Amino acid sequence: MMLEEKENVVLGKLIALVNGVISEGDIWILEDKIREILSALQQDKALDSMVVVLEELKKKYLINCMVCKTPCGKTSDYFLNELEPQQREKKIKLYRDLLKKYDSKTEYQDILKAISELSW
């Protein structure tokens, strides 16, 4: 099981952004954007533009990580398709479950936790 390439890229960048935002402590500032990106993933629409949006968000909100002399990897793009097959299938199942359950009423903290857990 593999993700479509655009979906893999958007999700990998989203995981990196969420991990960074959680580390920086200001999780609420990006709620609308993260919800917009999840909706795009659900609908498989505008994924090319979401790549650009995610890159800009990372540059704006994770500036310390972008200039870090000793990067920890927490905000590195995390592409599920690059994982070993057994681990990849497990993570893709978790991701698909998130997309099935997600709607506008889903608690934001639950969204962040589910996205971050994809990189554990």
SULNORWO-V710241 format. One line per field, one symbol per residue. psi: psi as a letter, one per 40 degrees, with the letter a starting at -180 (. if undefined). burial: b if it has 16 or more other C-alpha atoms within 10 Angstrom, else e. A space follows every 10 residues. Layout:
psi = ???
burial = ???
//
This chain:
psi = hiiidddddd dddddddddd ddddegddde dddddddddd ddefifdddd dddddddddd efddddehdg heedeihghd eeiidddddd dddddddddd dhaeehhddd ddddddede.
burial = eeeeebbbbb bbbbbbbbbb beeeeebeee eeebbebbbb bbeeeebeeb bebbeebbee bbeebeeeee eeebbbbbbb beeeeeebbe bbebbeebbe ebeeeeebee bbebbbebbe
//
